[in-house]
Amino acid sequence: MIPDQNLSDHGLLIVTGSRLRAEQADRPLAYRLKSTIEAQLREQDVEPEVVVLNDLWYLAADALHSIPVISVGGPGVNAVSAYLYKKLPKAMVVDNQLVIQMDLHLTDLRAAVWGINHETTVHALELFQHRGYLERFLSAVTARSC
């Protein structure tokens, strides 16, 4: 159990940046993604445990690092995306404008989804969902919790 939180080790975190631009633009995207994830998990009869939080809180809490995470927003506004930039392979890059990073073998349950601005971050999240990356990621997360 994570201290002071009602979240098991089988939860899922969505991390956004803590800068004002990230709070204004990326946090609403993260909550939209959270709703999508919760709906998909409920369809599979899995009770979702999805939490949206900021990068500073995530990076400061070592206990959270064992929980699957999706980082939303680019390295310029999200310290977790900056950290993951050199750690995760790029699953998709479009015109050096948007990036989906994740281990396609799903042994590492961390992902970063971002674009060079708000519009391309929105597009990156759409591709993450509609190209099956999110579905694969969630399958690995739910398999982990069995």
N, C-alpha and C positions, 0 to 999 in steps of 0.2 A: 504494500500500500504506500502511496506517495504521501509524505507528511502534509497534514492539513488539507488534504484533498480526498474526495470520494472517487478515486480513479485507481483501478487495478493496474497491474503490470500489462494487462491485455488491452488497454485503452489505445487511443490514437490521438495524436496531437497535431494541430495545425498551427504553425508559427508564422507570425507576420513581424515586420519591423516595428520598432518603437518610435521612429521618427514621425513627425507630423504628417508628412506626405504619405507614409505607409499606413498610418492610422486612418487617414481620410480615404485612401484609395484601395489599399490591400485588405484591410480588416473587413469591409463589407464583402469582398470576394471570398475571404476565408469563411465567413458565416454562411454564404451561399453554398460553398463547397461542403461545409459541415452538414447543412440540411440535405444535400444530395447524398452524402455518405450515409447519414442516418436512415434515409429512406431506403437506400439499397440494402443496408444491413438488416433492416426490419423485414424486408421482402424475403430474406434468407433466415428469418426467425432468430436473428442475432440481436441482442439488446445492445445498442451502440453506446460507447463511452468515448465521446469525441469532445475535445476541449480546444478552444482557440486561445492562444496566449502570445505574448510578445517575445521577441528574440532575447532581450536582456534577462527576463525571468527564466527562460529555458536554459540559456547558457550558464546561469548562476546556480542552477539546481541539478547537480550531478545525477540525482535519483531519476530525473526525467530522461536521461540519455539512453536508457534501455527500452524506452517506449517508442513504437513506430511513429514517425513524424513526416509531415509534408510541410515544407517551407514555401511560403507564397511571397513573391516579390523579389526583386533583384538584389545582387550583392551590394549595391550602392545604398539601399534602404533597409536591408535585412541582414543582420550579422550572421544568422544561421545559414542563409544562402551563400554568403561570402565564405563561411567556414566550409560548407559542403562543395563549393565550386571546384576545389582541387581534390576532393575526396571521392566524389561520385562520378561515374561515367555519364556521358551525355547520351541519352536515349534518342533525343530528337533536337535538332537545331535547324531553325528556318531563317535563312538569309542573315545570319548573325543578329537577328532581331528578337528571337525568343528561344528559350531553352527549356527542355524537360530533362532533368537529371535523375537517374535512378539505376539501381543494379537490376538489370533485366533477369538475372538468375534469382533475384529476390532473397538472397542470403543476407543482404543489408536492407533493412526496412526503413530507409530514409529516402526522401525524394525532395527535389527542389524544382519549383515550377515558376518561371518568371520571363519577363520581357524587358526590353530596354526602356519602356515607359508603361503607363497604365493600360493603354489600348493593346499593346502587344502582350502584356501580362494577362489580360482578359482572354486574348486569343490563345495563349499558351494553356490556360486552364481549360478552355473549350477543347483543345486538342488532347490534353491529358485525359479528359473524360470521354470524348467521342472516339478516340483511337484505341481505347481499351486499356490504357496504362493504369487508370484508376481501378478498373475492375480487377486487373491482375494484382495490383498492390493490395487491394482489400481481400482478395482470396488468400494471399500469403499472410495477411494480418489475422484473418479468422482461422486459418489453419494453425497458426502459432498458438492461438488461445484454446485449441481443442485438447 
